[in-house]
């Protein structure tokens, strides 16, 4: 009896590995979901990208449905989505930028050239379109880490209570908007 049981263990292990690999055949590698879906936006107190004296807190954003778009001037996909995001803003969609600084390493606490970054951002948004109500600067990536951001662009749909309803990795384009965001946005309209 023990020999039969021992002979079944490798077979059972093989079967489990096959099930795991079979699931991978039908998964979408672009679908990276945050563990924060259905949870409140993490608490934050971060500076405005363009105004030194202005700060933004999560509590200031409650009451509105909005998209939080993680982006950077270094990101070619971010550049390609700015035009469509600008069209969405013109249709009344509130979009807040979360600027992801790729070139800064907080562990080394080096100097950061804020005027150069602001000039880069202004130039890019004037060329490609400016969809943002404002931009939050996440220099030390505290909010990005809390959200589970892996890069840019990533977009979060947040309801008026501050709950994260949707997380999308990659650009927002008409197809993605119709398939993922538009149905939820219609549900959230009063």
C-alpha positions in Angstrom: 0.0 0.0 0.0 2.8 2.4 0.9 4.5 1.8 -2.5 1.4 2.6 -4.4 1.0 5.8 -2.4 4.6 6.8 -3.0 4.2 6.1 -6.7 1.2 8.5 -6.8 3.1 11.5 -5.3 5.1 12.3 -8.4 2.0 11.9 -10.5 0.1 14.3 -8.3 2.9 16.8 -8.4 3.0 16.6 -12.2 -0.7 17.1 -12.3 -0.6 20.2 -10.1 2.2 21.7 -12.2 0.2 21.1 -15.4 -2.8 22.8 -13.9 -0.7 25.8 -13.0 0.9 26.1 -16.4 -2.4 25.6 -18.2 -3.9 28.6 -16.3 -0.9 30.6 -17.6 -1.9 29.9 -21.2 -5.1 32.0 -20.8 -3.9 34.8 -18.6 -3.1 38.2 -19.9 0.5 39.2 -19.0 -0.5 42.9 -19.2 -3.1 42.5 -16.5 -1.2 43.3 -13.3 -3.8 44.1 -10.6 -3.1 46.1 -7.5 -4.1 44.4 -4.2 -5.9 47.7 -3.4 -9.0 47.1 -5.6 -12.0 47.8 -3.5 -9.9 49.6 -0.8 -9.5 53.3 -0.1 -6.8 55.4 -1.7 -3.7 55.2 0.5 -3.2 58.3 2.7 -0.7 60.7 1.3 0.6 64.3 1.6 2.7 65.1 -1.4 3.8 68.3 -3.2 2.4 69.7 -6.4 4.8 69.1 -9.3 4.6 72.7 -10.6 4.1 74.7 -7.4 6.4 74.4 -4.5 3.9 75.9 -2.0 1.0 73.6 -2.9 0.5 70.2 -1.3 -2.1 67.5 -2.0 -3.7 65.1 0.4 -5.9 62.1 -0.3 -8.8 63.8 1.7 -8.9 66.7 -0.9 -9.8 64.3 -3.6 -12.9 62.7 -2.0 -16.2 63.8 -3.5 -15.1 63.4 -7.1 -14.8 60.4 -9.4 -11.3 60.7 -11.0 -8.6 58.9 -12.8 -5.1 58.8 -11.2 -2.7 58.5 -14.1 0.9 57.5 -13.2 3.2 58.9 -15.9 6.6 60.4 -16.7 8.3 62.4 -19.5 10.8 59.5 -19.9 7.9 57.2 -20.8 7.1 56.9 -24.6 3.8 55.1 -23.9 2.8 58.0 -21.6 3.5 60.4 -24.5 1.3 58.4 -26.8 -1.7 58.4 -24.4 -1.7 62.1 -23.6 -3.7 63.1 -26.7 -6.6 60.7 -25.9 -6.5 61.5 -22.2 -6.8 65.2 -23.1 -9.9 64.3 -25.2 -11.4 62.6 -22.1 -10.7 65.7 -20.0 -12.5 67.8 -22.5 -15.5 65.4 -22.1 -15.5 66.1 -18.4 -13.4 63.3 -17.0 -11.3 64.4 -14.1 -7.7 63.2 -14.5 -5.0 63.7 -11.9 -1.3 63.1 -12.7 1.0 61.2 -10.4 4.4 62.0 -11.7 6.8 59.0 -11.4 10.4 60.1 -11.2 12.4 57.3 -12.7 15.9 58.9 -12.5 15.9 59.8 -8.7 17.1 57.3 -6.1 15.9 58.3 -2.7 18.5 56.0 -1.0 21.3 58.2 -2.3 19.4 61.4 -1.4 21.2 63.3 -4.1 20.3 66.7 -5.6 17.3 66.8 -7.8 16.9 69.4 -10.6 13.3 70.5 -10.1 13.4 73.4 -12.6 14.7 71.1 -15.3 11.9 68.6 -14.6 9.3 71.3 -14.7 10.6 72.6 -18.0 10.5 69.1 -19.4 6.9 68.5 -18.2 5.7 71.9 -19.5 7.3 71.2 -22.9 5.8 67.7 -23.2 2.3 68.7 -22.1 2.3 71.7 -24.4 3.2 69.5 -27.4 1.1 66.4 -26.7 -1.8 67.8 -24.7 -2.4 68.4 -21.0 -5.1 66.1 -19.6 -4.3 66.8 -15.9 -6.2 68.9 -13.4 -2.9 69.0 -11.6 0.2 66.8 -11.1 1.3 65.3 -7.8 5.0 64.7 -7.4 5.9 61.4 -5.9 9.7 61.8 -5.7 10.3 59.2 -3.1 7.6 56.9 -4.6 5.7 56.5 -1.4 2.3 56.6 -3.0 3.4 54.6 -6.0 4.7 51.8 -3.7 1.5 51.9 -1.6 -0.5 51.5 -4.8 1.6 48.7 -6.1 2.8 50.6 -9.2 5.3 48.8 -11.3 6.0 51.5 -13.9 4.2 53.9 -16.1 1.7 54.4 -17.5 -0.7 53.0 -15.0 -4.2 54.3 -14.3 -6.5 53.9 -11.3 -10.2 54.7 -11.3 -11.3 56.1 -7.9 -14.9 56.8 -6.9 -16.2 59.7 -4.9 -15.7 58.0 -1.6 -12.0 57.5 -2.4 -12.3 53.7 -3.2 -10.1 52.3 -6.0 -12.4 50.5 -8.4 -10.1 49.7 -11.3 -6.4 49.5 -12.1 -5.0 49.4 -15.7 -1.4 48.9 -16.7 -0.5 50.4 -20.1 -1.9 53.2 -22.1 -5.5 54.4 -22.2 -6.8 54.4 -25.7 -10.3 54.3 -27.2 -10.5 50.5 -27.1 -9.3 50.3 -23.5 -11.6 53.1 -22.5 -14.7 51.5 -24.0 -13.9 48.0 -22.7 -12.8 48.8 -19.1 -13.5 52.3 -18.0 -16.6 53.6 -19.8 -19.0 50.9 -18.2 -17.8 51.8 -14.7 -17.9 55.5 -15.4 -21.6 55.2 -16.5 -22.4 53.4 -13.3 -20.8 56.2 -11.2 -22.7 59.0 -12.9 -25.5 60.5 -10.7 
